[in-house]
């Protein structure tokens, strides 16, 4: 189930030109299952109409605590009390300053002052305004009080200027919201999870390499699902065409040796390792400095050597819950069971490689070290990721310390 499902989110929209981008955020949150109550400042309404947010959320938009219907006269308190989270996006320099000083002379600042829910501020403003000492001091004050602040991005602004002050994309803000909700309500809050994804590339020369068909889709789905369940996630990925998920640590790698080093470093403090990456079993014994030419030859012989067994090398980590994947073309369950035992895993996910690589749908079977086998239905990789993590949660406590 989505972490957004049945969550009440108050979305405060302030008077920045970036306010139009927040309409898409409201749509995404609503489609994710959240009940979104939008509060618009007077300045925001000069840029985006209330009807836009009403249409996208299916709910009334609030803007003035003195003009609420009679049965809503305490709505400014009700919104604060009922909220699972308050998001201010875009957060202007003026709004940040007023919240930092404890002002509550409009519906948005009153709601923020009255709520005990987590608050996320997403600043967006002119480059100089954001860099100003007063703005930075106000942000520091809010962070000191436990507010979360998602830094603006760098790039071209509405005026002919480039710098830090752009509102992050709605997808990035949504990821931060999911992460913060997970850290308060998710089943993996307080846990550190390492996920590997994608294929490794083993170079032959500067142009060519040995690799496989893995798209990384399953690993990225697992990383985002773990984030939404409250975990601190490190995603270690080989090259893919996928967009890097937000609100997690991302470590790009190329080769199996690089992945081994990254996994060992990340797992030093981790509770869970999900090894989904399709790591090349072999690599060329030597890498040519220049592109290999045909030069009239009829063939090419490569001497290959074994790559390290990353999961096998972590067998000694008894306080690390280890999950492997077995993408097989034959004898799927038998090969998966053998891999689980050899690598001393707590659980393995078996699937038919040819039918699922680079596909959005997948059908897998879960096998744990106690011999329990669970076949999941064919479904999206996002749904499968949630089911896998739910299975991990039910098996987690006996194996790791808090």
Secondary structure as a PSIPRED ss2 file (coil, helix, strand):
# PSIPRED VFORMAT (PSIPRED V4.0)

   1 X C   1.000  0.000  0.000
   2 X C   1.000  0.000  0.000
   3 X C   1.000  0.000  0.000
   4 X C   1.000  0.000  0.000
   5 X C   1.000  0.000  0.000
   6 X C   1.000  0.000  0.000
   7 X C   1.000  0.000  0.000
   8 X E   0.000  0.000  1.000
   9 X E   0.000  0.000  1.000
  10 X E   0.000  0.000  1.000
  11 X E   0.000  0.000  1.000
  12 X E   0.000  0.000  1.000
  13 X E   0.000  0.000  1.000
  14 X C   1.000  0.000  0.000
  15 X C   1.000  0.000  0.000
  16 X C   1.000  0.000  0.000
  17 X C   1.000  0.000  0.000
  18 X C   1.000  0.000  0.000
  19 X H   0.000  1.000  0.000
  20 X H   0.000  1.000  0.000
  21 X H   0.000  1.000  0.000
  22 X H   0.000  1.000  0.000
  23 X H   0.000  1.000  0.000
  24 X H   0.000  1.000  0.000
  25 X H   0.000  1.000  0.000
  26 X H   0.000  1.000  0.000
  27 X H   0.000  1.000  0.000
  28 X H   0.000  1.000  0.000
  29 X H   0.000  1.000  0.000
  30 X H   0.000  1.000  0.000
  31 X H   0.000  1.000  0.000
  32 X C   1.000  0.000  0.000
  33 X C   1.000  0.000  0.000
  34 X C   1.000  0.000  0.000
  35 X E   0.000  0.000  1.000
  36 X E   0.000  0.000  1.000
  37 X E   0.000  0.000  1.000
  38 X E   0.000  0.000  1.000
  39 X E   0.000  0.000  1.000
  40 X E   0.000  0.000  1.000
  41 X C   1.000  0.000  0.000
  42 X C   1.000  0.000  0.000
  43 X C   1.000  0.000  0.000
  44 X H   0.000  1.000  0.000
  45 X H   0.000  1.000  0.000
  46 X H   0.000  1.000  0.000
  47 X C   1.000  0.000  0.000
  48 X C   1.000  0.000  0.000
  49 X C   1.000  0.000  0.000
  50 X H   0.000  1.000  0.000
  51 X H   0.000  1.000  0.000
  52 X H   0.000  1.000  0.000
  53 X H   0.000  1.000  0.000
  54 X H   0.000  1.000  0.000
  55 X H   0.000  1.000  0.000
  56 X H   0.000  1.000  0.000
  57 X H   0.000  1.000  0.000
  58 X C   1.000  0.000  0.000
  59 X C   1.000  0.000  0.000
  60 X C   1.000  0.000  0.000
  61 X C   1.000  0.000  0.000
  62 X E   0.000  0.000  1.000
  63 X C   1.000  0.000  0.000
  64 X C   1.000  0.000  0.000
  65 X C   1.000  0.000  0.000
  66 X C   1.000  0.000  0.000
  67 X C   1.000  0.000  0.000
  68 X C   1.000  0.000  0.000
  69 X C   1.000  0.000  0.000
  70 X H   0.000  1.000  0.000
  71 X H   0.000  1.000  0.000
  72 X H   0.000  1.000  0.000
  73 X C   1.000  0.000  0.000
  74 X C   1.000  0.000  0.000
  75 X H   0.000  1.000  0.000
  76 X H   0.000  1.000  0.000
  77 X H   0.000  1.000  0.000
  78 X H   0.000  1.000  0.000
  79 X H   0.000  1.000  0.000
  80 X H   0.000  1.000  0.000
  81 X H   0.000  1.000  0.000
  82 X H   0.000  1.000  0.000
  83 X C   1.000  0.000  0.000
  84 X C   1.000  0.000  0.000
  85 X E   0.000  0.000  1.000
  86 X E   0.000  0.000  1.000
  87 X E   0.000  0.000  1.000
  88 X E   0.000  0.000  1.000
  89 X E   0.000  0.000  1.000
  90 X E   0.000  0.000  1.000
  91 X E   0.000  0.000  1.000
  92 X C   1.000  0.000  0.000
  93 X H   0.000  1.000  0.000
  94 X H   0.000  1.000  0.000
  95 X H   0.000  1.000  0.000
  96 X H   0.000  1.000  0.000
  97 X H   0.000  1.000  0.000
  98 X H   0.000  1.000  0.000
  99 X H   0.000  1.000  0.000
 100 X H   0.000  1.000  0.000
 101 X C   1.000  0.000  0.000
 102 X C   1.000  0.000  0.000
 103 X C   1.000  0.000  0.000
 104 X C   1.000  0.000  0.000
 105 X C   1.000  0.000  0.000
 106 X C   1.000  0.000  0.000
 107 X H   0.000  1.000  0.000
 108 X H   0.000  1.000  0.000
 109 X H   0.000  1.000  0.000
 110 X H   0.000  1.000  0.000
 111 X H   0.000  1.000  0.000
 112 X H   0.000  1.000  0.000
 113 X H   0.000  1.000  0.000
 114 X H   0.000  1.000  0.000
 115 X C   1.000  0.000  0.000
 116 X C   1.000  0.000  0.000
 117 X C   1.000  0.000  0.000
 118 X E   0.000  0.000  1.000
 119 X E   0.000  0.000  1.000
 120 X E   0.000  0.000  1.000
 121 X E   0.000  0.000  1.000
 122 X E   0.000  0.000  1.000
 123 X E   0.000  0.000  1.000
 124 X C   1.000  0.000  0.000
 125 X C   1.000  0.000  0.000
 126 X C   1.000  0.000  0.000
 127 X H   0.000  1.000  0.000
 128 X H   0.000  1.000  0.000
 129 X H   0.000  1.000  0.000
 130 X H   0.000  1.000  0.000
 131 X H   0.000  1.000  0.000
 132 X C   1.000  0.000  0.000
 133 X H   0.000  1.000  0.000
 134 X H   0.000  1.000  0.000
 135 X H   0.000  1.000  0.000
 136 X H   0.000  1.000  0.000
 137 X H   0.000  1.000  0.000
 138 X H   0.000  1.000  0.000
 139 X H   0.000  1.000  0.000
 140 X H   0.000  1.000  0.000
 141 X H   0.000  1.000  0.000
 142 X H   0.000  1.000  0.000
 143 X H   0.000  1.000  0.000
 144 X H   0.000  1.000  0.000
 145 X C   1.000  0.000  0.000
 146 X C   1.000  0.000  0.000
 147 X C   1.000  0.000  0.000
 148 X E   0.000  0.000  1.000
 149 X E   0.000  0.000  1.000
 150 X C   1.000  0.000  0.000
 151 X C   1.000  0.000  0.000
 152 X C   1.000  0.000  0.000
 153 X E   0.000  0.000  1.000
 154 X E   0.000  0.000  1.000
 155 X E   0.000  0.000  1.000
 156 X E   0.000  0.000  1.000
 157 X C   1.000  0.000  0.000
 158 X C   1.000  0.000  0.000
 159 X C   1.000  0.000  0.000
 160 X C   1.000  0.000  0.000
 161 X C   1.000  0.000  0.000
 162 X E   0.000  0.000  1.000
 163 X E   0.000  0.000  1.000
 164 X E   0.000  0.000  1.000
 165 X E   0.000  0.000  1.000
 166 X E   0.000  0.000  1.000
 167 X C   1.000  0.000  0.000
 168 X C   1.000  0.000  0.000
 169 X C   1.000  0.000  0.000
 170 X H   0.000  1.000  0.000
 171 X H   0.000  1.000  0.000
 172 X H   0.000  1.000  0.000
 173 X H   0.000  1.000  0.000
 174 X H   0.000  1.000  0.000
 175 X H   0.000  1.000  0.000
 176 X H   0.000  1.000  0.000
 177 X H   0.000  1.000  0.000
 178 X H   0.000  1.000  0.000
 179 X H   0.000  1.000  0.000
 180 X H   0.000  1.000  0.000
 181 X H   0.000  1.000  0.000
 182 X H   0.000  1.000  0.000
 183 X H   0.000  1.000  0.000
 184 X H   0.000  1.000  0.000
 185 X H   0.000  1.000  0.000
 186 X C   1.000  0.000  0.000
 187 X C   1.000  0.000  0.000
 188 X C   1.000  0.000  0.000
 189 X C   1.000  0.000  0.000
 190 X C   1.000  0.000  0.000
 191 X C   1.000  0.000  0.000
 192 X E   0.000  0.000  1.000
 193 X E   0.000  0.000  1.000
 194 X E   0.000  0.000  1.000
 195 X E   0.000  0.000  1.000
 196 X E   0.000  0.000  1.000
 197 X E   0.000  0.000  1.000
 198 X C   1.000  0.000  0.000
 199 X E   0.000  0.000  1.000
 200 X C   1.000  0.000  0.000
 201 X C   1.000  0.000  0.000
 202 X E   0.000  0.000  1.000
 203 X E   0.000  0.000  1.000
 204 X C   1.000  0.000  0.000
 205 X C   1.000  0.000  0.000
 206 X C   1.000  0.000  0.000
 207 X C   1.000  0.000  0.000
 208 X C   1.000  0.000  0.000
 209 X E   0.000  0.000  1.000
 210 X E   0.000  0.000  1.000
 211 X C   1.000  0.000  0.000
 212 X C   1.000  0.000  0.000
 213 X C   1.000  0.000  0.000
 214 X C   1.000  0.000  0.000
 215 X C   1.000  0.000  0.000
 216 X C   1.000  0.000  0.000
 217 X H   0.000  1.000  0.000
 218 X H   0.000  1.000  0.000
 219 X H   0.000  1.000  0.000
 220 X H   0.000  1.000  0.000
 221 X H   0.000  1.000  0.000
 222 X H   0.000  1.000  0.000
 223 X H   0.000  1.000  0.000
 224 X H   0.000  1.000  0.000
 225 X H   0.000  1.000  0.000
 226 X H   0.000  1.000  0.000
 227 X H   0.000  1.000  0.000
 228 X H   0.000  1.000  0.000
 229 X C   1.000  0.000  0.000
 230 X C   1.000  0.000  0.000
 231 X C   1.000  0.000  0.000
 232 X E   0.000  0.000  1.000
 233 X E   0.000  0.000  1.000
 234 X E   0.000  0.000  1.000
 235 X E   0.000  0.000  1.000
 236 X E   0.000  0.000  1.000
 237 X E   0.000  0.000  1.000
 238 X C   1.000  0.000  0.000
 239 X C   1.000  0.000  0.000
 240 X C   1.000  0.000  0.000
 241 X C   1.000  0.000  0.000
 242 X C   1.000  0.000  0.000
 243 X C   1.000  0.000  0.000
 244 X C   1.000  0.000  0.000
 245 X C   1.000  0.000  0.000
 246 X C   1.000  0.000  0.000
 247 X C   1.000  0.000  0.000
 248 X C   1.000  0.000  0.000
 249 X E   0.000  0.000  1.000
 250 X E   0.000  0.000  1.000
 251 X E   0.000  0.000  1.000
 252 X E   0.000  0.000  1.000
 253 X C   1.000  0.000  0.000
 254 X C   1.000  0.000  0.000
 255 X C   1.000  0.000  0.000
 256 X H   0.000  1.000  0.000
 257 X H   0.000  1.000  0.000
 258 X H   0.000  1.000  0.000
 259 X H   0.000  1.000  0.000
 260 X H   0.000  1.000  0.000
 261 X H   0.000  1.000  0.000
 262 X H   0.000  1.000  0.000
 263 X H   0.000  1.000  0.000
 264 X H   0.000  1.000  0.000
 265 X H   0.000  1.000  0.000
 266 X H   0.000  1.000  0.000
 267 X C   1.000  0.000  0.000
 268 X C   1.000  0.000  0.000
 269 X C   1.000  0.000  0.000
 270 X C   1.000  0.000  0.000
 271 X C   1.000  0.000  0.000
 272 X E   0.000  0.000  1.000
 273 X E   0.000  0.000  1.000
 274 X E   0.000  0.000  1.000
 275 X E   0.000  0.000  1.000
 276 X C   1.000  0.000  0.000
 277 X C   1.000  0.000  0.000
 278 X E   0.000  0.000  1.000
 279 X C   1.000  0.000  0.000
 280 X C   1.000  0.000  0.000
 281 X C   1.000  0.000  0.000
 282 X E   0.000  0.000  1.000
 283 X E   0.000  0.000  1.000
 284 X E   0.000  0.000  1.000
 285 X C   1.000  0.000  0.000
 286 X C   1.000  0.000  0.000
 287 X C   1.000  0.000  0.000
 288 X C   1.000  0.000  0.000
 289 X C   1.000  0.000  0.000
 290 X C   1.000  0.000  0.000
 291 X C   1.000  0.000  0.000
 292 X C   1.000  0.000  0.000
 293 X C   1.000  0.000  0.000
 294 X C   1.000  0.000  0.000
 295 X C   1.000  0.000  0.000
 296 X C   1.000  0.000  0.000
 297 X C   1.000  0.000  0.000
 298 X C   1.000  0.000  0.000
 299 X C   1.000  0.000  0.000
 300 X C   1.000  0.000  0.000
 301 X C   1.000  0.000  0.000
 302 X C   1.000  0.000  0.000
 303 X C   1.000  0.000  0.000
 304 X E   0.000  0.000  1.000
 305 X E   0.000  0.000  1.000
 306 X E   0.000  0.000  1.000
 307 X C   1.000  0.000  0.000
 308 X C   1.000  0.000  0.000
 309 X C   1.000  0.000  0.000
 310 X H   0.000  1.000  0.000
 311 X H   0.000  1.000  0.000
 312 X H   0.000  1.000  0.000
 313 X H   0.000  1.000  0.000
 314 X C   1.000  0.000  0.000
 315 X C   1.000  0.000  0.000
 316 X C   1.000  0.000  0.000
 317 X C   1.000  0.000  0.000
 318 X C   1.000  0.000  0.000
 319 X C   1.000  0.000  0.000
 320 X C   1.000  0.000  0.000
 321 X E   0.000  0.000  1.000
 322 X E   0.000  0.000  1.000
 323 X E   0.000  0.000  1.000
 324 X E   0.000  0.000  1.000
 325 X E   0.000  0.000  1.000
 326 X E   0.000  0.000  1.000
 327 X E   0.000  0.000  1.000
 328 X E   0.000  0.000  1.000
 329 X C   1.000  0.000  0.000
 330 X C   1.000  0.000  0.000
 331 X C   1.000  0.000  0.000
 332 X H   0.000  1.000  0.000
 333 X H   0.000  1.000  0.000
 334 X H   0.000  1.000  0.000
 335 X H   0.000  1.000  0.000
 336 X H   0.000  1.000  0.000
 337 X H   0.000  1.000  0.000
 338 X H   0.000  1.000  0.000
 339 X H   0.000  1.000  0.000
 340 X H   0.000  1.000  0.000
 341 X H   0.000  1.000  0.000
 342 X H   0.000  1.000  0.000
 343 X C   1.000  0.000  0.000
 344 X C   1.000  0.000  0.000
 345 X C   1.000  0.000  0.000
 346 X C   1.000  0.000  0.000
 347 X E   0.000  0.000  1.000
 348 X E   0.000  0.000  1.000
 349 X E   0.000  0.000  1.000
 350 X E   0.000  0.000  1.000
 351 X E   0.000  0.000  1.000
 352 X E   0.000  0.000  1.000
 353 X H   0.000  1.000  0.000
 354 X H   0.000  1.000  0.000
 355 X H   0.000  1.000  0.000
 356 X H   0.000  1.000  0.000
 357 X C   1.000  0.000  0.000
 358 X C   1.000  0.000  0.000
 359 X C   1.000  0.000  0.000
 360 X C   1.000  0.000  0.000
 361 X E   0.000  0.000  1.000
 362 X E   0.000  0.000  1.000
 363 X C   1.000  0.000  0.000
 364 X C   1.000  0.000  0.000
 365 X E   0.000  0.000  1.000
 366 X E   0.000  0.000  1.000
 367 X E   0.000  0.000  1.000
 368 X E   0.000  0.000  1.000
 369 X C   1.000  0.000  0.000
 370 X C   1.000  0.000  0.000
 371 X C   1.000  0.000  0.000
 372 X C   1.000  0.000  0.000
 373 X E   0.000  0.000  1.000
 374 X E   0.000  0.000  1.000
 375 X E   0.000  0.000  1.000
 376 X C   1.000  0.000  0.000
 377 X C   1.000  0.000  0.000
 378 X C   1.000  0.000  0.000
 379 X E   0.000  0.000  1.000
 380 X E   0.000  0.000  1.000
 381 X H   0.000  1.000  0.000
 382 X H   0.000  1.000  0.000
 383 X H   0.000  1.000  0.000
 384 X H   0.000  1.000  0.000
 385 X H   0.000  1.000  0.000
 386 X H   0.000  1.000  0.000
 387 X H   0.000  1.000  0.000
 388 X H   0.000  1.000  0.000
 389 X H   0.000  1.000  0.000
 390 X H   0.000  1.000  0.000
 391 X H   0.000  1.000  0.000
 392 X H   0.000  1.000  0.000
 393 X H   0.000  1.000  0.000
 394 X H   0.000  1.000  0.000
 395 X H   0.000  1.000  0.000
 396 X H   0.000  1.000  0.000
 397 X C   1.000  0.000  0.000
 398 X C   1.000  0.000  0.000
 399 X C   1.000  0.000  0.000
 400 X C   1.000  0.000  0.000
 401 X C   1.000  0.000  0.000
 402 X C   1.000  0.000  0.000
